[in-house]
Amino acid sequence: MTATAPQFDNYNERVAQGLQQAHELEGGLPGFLGIRLADYWAGGMRFEVEVRDELLTPFKNLHGGVLSATVDHALGTVCYPVMPKGAWAATTEFKLNLLAPVTGGTLSAVAQIISMTKRTAVVRIEVSNEDRLVCVAQGTVLIMLPKS
């Protein structure tokens, strides 16, 4: 039995383009980590992070917190192009499995909405490093609708 992917009739590509441009200027933790929005489509996005020395542990592996923060950022951001105008996304939970150490190169985090209602979205994220799967995650976002 094959699951049917959700449809995103309200997908707004202009919102996705704006998010991509904002990532080029973004400050805060995503800016420090260097999270870049590399690609987008209805219900999905791909983010990239260049692994730098300041993101490594004393043992020269990427800190798990970098993967966690990247996952959390992707989890909410992927929802904006398919949510109603004025709504915002709040992560309520996520689980990640760290599968392999990362020592350099580029992370590629692909976030895909797998279920969405008016109030919640469930997102799956796969993070790879140089074509090797290093982290998988799934989380729930609460969609806060604008006040009328």
C-alpha positions as CSV (number, residue, x, y, z in Angstrom):
1,M,0.0,0.0,0.0
2,T,1.4,3.4,-1.0
3,A,0.7,6.5,1.1
4,T,-0.7,9.5,-0.7
5,A,1.4,12.7,-0.3
6,P,-0.5,15.7,0.9
7,Q,-1.6,18.3,-1.6
8,F,-0.6,22.0,-1.1
9,D,-3.2,24.0,-3.0
10,N,-2.3,27.2,-1.1
11,Y,1.4,26.9,-2.0
12,N,2.9,30.4,-2.4
13,E,6.2,30.4,-4.3
14,R,6.7,34.1,-3.6
15,V,6.9,33.3,0.1
16,A,9.4,30.6,-0.6
17,Q,11.5,33.0,-2.7
18,G,11.3,35.6,0.1
19,L,12.5,33.0,2.6
20,Q,15.4,32.1,0.3
21,Q,16.4,35.8,0.0
22,A,16.1,36.3,3.8
23,H,18.4,33.3,4.4
24,E,21.1,35.2,2.5
25,L,20.9,38.1,5.1
26,E,19.7,36.3,8.2
27,G,21.3,36.8,11.5
28,G,20.7,35.0,14.8
29,L,21.5,31.4,15.2
30,P,20.6,30.4,11.6
31,G,22.9,33.1,10.4
32,F,25.7,32.0,12.7
33,L,25.3,28.3,11.7
34,G,25.3,29.4,8.0
35,I,21.9,27.7,7.2
36,R,21.2,28.5,3.6
37,L,17.9,27.7,1.8
38,A,19.2,26.0,-1.4
39,D,15.9,24.7,-3.0
40,Y,12.2,24.6,-2.4
41,W,9.0,23.1,-3.8
42,A,5.4,22.8,-2.6
43,G,5.7,21.2,0.9
44,G,9.4,20.8,0.8
45,M,12.8,22.6,1.2
46,R,16.4,21.7,1.1
47,F,18.9,23.6,3.4
48,E,22.7,23.5,3.3
49,V,25.2,24.2,6.0
50,E,29.0,24.4,5.4
51,V,30.8,22.5,8.2
52,R,33.3,24.9,9.8
53,D,35.9,24.5,12.6
54,E,33.8,26.5,15.0
55,L,30.9,24.1,14.7
56,L,33.1,21.1,15.7
57,T,33.5,19.5,19.1
58,P,37.0,19.2,20.6
59,F,37.0,15.7,19.0
60,K,36.7,17.3,15.5
61,N,33.1,16.0,14.9
62,L,30.2,18.3,14.1
63,H,28.3,19.1,17.3
64,G,25.0,17.4,17.6
65,G,23.4,20.7,18.5
66,V,24.2,22.0,15.0
67,L,22.2,19.1,13.5
68,S,19.4,19.7,16.1
69,A,19.2,23.4,15.4
70,T,19.3,22.8,11.6
71,V,16.4,20.3,11.9
72,D,14.4,22.6,14.1
73,H,14.9,25.5,11.7
74,A,13.9,23.4,8.7
75,L,10.9,22.0,10.6
76,G,9.2,25.4,10.9
77,T,10.5,27.2,7.8
78,V,9.2,24.6,5.4
79,C,5.6,25.3,6.5
80,Y,5.5,29.0,5.7
81,P,4.8,28.8,1.9
82,V,1.8,26.6,2.5
83,M,0.3,28.3,5.6
84,P,-2.3,31.1,5.5
85,K,-0.9,34.6,5.3
86,G,-0.1,35.9,8.7
87,A,0.1,32.5,10.4
88,W,3.3,31.4,12.1
89,A,4.8,28.0,13.0
90,A,5.9,26.9,16.4
91,T,7.8,23.6,16.9
92,T,6.1,21.5,19.5
93,E,8.4,18.4,19.4
94,F,10.9,16.6,17.2
95,K,13.0,13.5,17.4
96,L,16.2,13.0,15.7
97,N,18.5,10.0,15.2
98,L,22.2,10.8,14.7
99,L,23.4,8.1,12.3
100,A,27.0,9.0,11.5
101,P,29.7,11.5,12.5
102,V,30.4,14.6,10.4
103,T,33.9,16.0,10.2
104,G,33.7,18.4,7.2
105,G,32.0,19.2,3.9
106,T,28.4,20.3,3.5
107,L,25.2,19.2,5.2
108,S,22.1,18.9,3.1
109,A,18.9,18.8,5.0
110,V,15.7,17.9,3.1
111,A,12.5,18.8,4.9
112,Q,9.2,17.4,3.6
113,I,5.8,18.0,5.1
114,I,4.2,14.5,5.4
115,S,0.9,15.6,7.0
116,M,-0.8,19.0,7.5
117,T,-4.1,20.2,8.9
118,K,-5.3,23.7,9.7
119,R,-3.5,23.5,13.1
120,T,-0.6,21.2,12.8
121,A,2.0,19.9,10.4
122,V,4.3,16.8,10.6
123,V,7.6,17.2,8.9
124,R,10.3,14.6,8.1
125,I,13.9,15.7,7.6
126,E,16.8,13.8,6.2
127,V,20.3,15.2,6.6
128,S,23.1,14.0,4.5
129,N,26.8,14.8,4.3
130,E,28.7,14.2,1.1
131,D,26.0,11.7,0.0
132,R,25.9,9.8,3.3
133,L,22.8,9.9,5.5
134,V,23.9,11.3,8.9
135,C,20.6,12.2,10.6
136,V,16.9,11.6,10.3
137,A,14.3,13.5,12.1
138,Q,10.5,14.0,12.4
139,G,8.6,16.6,14.2
140,T,5.4,18.4,14.7
141,V,4.7,22.1,14.2
142,L,1.7,24.0,15.7
143,I,0.3,26.4,13.2
144,M,-0.8,29.6,14.8
145,L,-3.5,31.3,12.7
146,P,-3.7,35.1,12.5
147,K,-6.2,36.7,14.8
148,S,-9.2,38.0,12.9
